[in-house]
Amino acid sequence: MGLLDVLDARLGDGLENVLCAHHKRRLRKLGWADAFGGTGWFSPRRPVRQGNRMRVLLDGHEALPQIADAIEHARKYVHIANWHASPDFRLTREPAAPQLRELLDAAAERVPVRVLLWAGPPVPIFEPTRERARNAQKAFMANGGVKCVLDARERTFHCHHEKIVVIDDEIAFVGGVDLTAVEGDRHDSREHPPTRPMGWHDHASRVEGPVVADVAEHFRQRWMEIAHEWLPEPRVPEPVGTTAIQVVRTIPERTYDFAPRGEFSLLDAHVKALRSAKRLVYLENQFLWSPEITEILIDKLRYPPDDRFRVVLVLPRKPSNGADTTRGQLGRLIDADDGGRRLVAATPTSDETPVYVHAKLGVVDDRWLTVGSANLNEHSLFNDTEVNVVTDDPEVARDARLRLWREHLQRDDVDGDPADVVDKLWRPALERPGRLTKLPGVSRRAGRLQGPLRGLLVDG
């Protein structure tokens, strides 16, 4: 390592220490100091609902048709909260499939339909612009049946990032799939056919049972403050399964009256689960630049809790922003592994065409699973509004991981010991042409600095 690299690393360390100390001071003042420590599968700050059913829907091919079907069969209401939703977006590629506004207009003839969208940034420097958001609002409300409200109560340079759909107090979809083609086509399948310029790998969860009331209540809280319309408290559904699920959130302080000191249970849940890891951490995420998360992984790689401990990361080749910051943190993880061959970092491709990873999913030890809207960056963990679901159901966690590994490895024999599958299947797959490739050009210098600098300037 040259002198510039040494100086760069030390400066990066110093900046990240300043950023982490700032976040700890901030959350300590808000009464959330315990979000940075401890172990366990759930945050103690949110209820854990028993008796649910949960399915992780992989890629838009699985998620979008189920959302469309639930809207078409709504009997009481349709509630949607999204980063952005495009009125002309079609949820399926079937012939004559209706546009989203047509789907919602038809539902509004039977039931109340409410759509809550981010208002867009105050300065048009990234999507969706405020003009695009206002145009979408007008289009959704053109026929008079759909209520659409824009929420501009974001922190500066941050957004309302959650992606939830709630139907009838009975079904909820929580995930990373936006109902729009802005910045990328959400329609894709596990095959990622190379017929389009870029694939789009993403997830949503479908949950049923008592936990739906918590998703519905979150929507209700935001809607009543922004739309100034009273909504009744959600009905708690009867148990329909055996899965325990928790809804976790990021809500920055001084944004809503219902949470004046904010809520950071999403950070809390991630930290506790990753600290609890013994054998496997599997993460698919659009961004990996949070030092609070990478420090936990670095410690696990340096001092593995088990000889068969492995970390598998699936990240995009080039995120829409933050490419160097993501790869800078990856560089730190590679350094921490120090040839230990416990870490695999890959990006999917399709016939040499990049597949954009927009997913926000984590699995720990086939015991813990989370899926939702939160990236592993400071925006999602501290400053944007986000919603994830968390479960400690081993069957749900393992099923999702195995289906994802079959998708990425393009083979069915992935149900062995995770360490063996990583060593015997994942590593060789990165050395030959196929669906998976190593992340290229790990940046030490630029990447090491941009993450903490971005955090200090933007995350506040």
ABEGO torsion letter per residue (X at the ends): XBAAAAAAAAAAAAAAAAAAAAAAAAAAAAGAAAAABEBEABBAABBBBBGBBBBBBBEAAAAAAAAAAAAAABAABBBBBBABBBAABBABABBGBBBAAAAAAAAAAABBBBBBBBAEBABBABOBBAAAAAAAAAAAAAAGABBBBBBAABBBGBBBABBBBBBGGABBBBBABBBBABGEBABBBAAGBAABABBBBBBBBBBBEAAAAAAAAAAAAAAAAAAGBBBBBBBBBBBABABBBBBBBBBBBGABAABAAEBAAAAAAAAAAAAABAABBBBBBABBABAAAAAAAAAAAABBABAABBBBBBBBABBABGAAAAAAAAAAAAAAAGGAGABBBBBBBBGGBBBBBABBBBBBGGABBBBEABBBBAAAAAABBBBBBBBABAAAAAAAAAAAAAAAAGBABAABBAAAAAAAAAAAAAABBEABBBBBGBBAAAAAAAAAAAAAAAAX
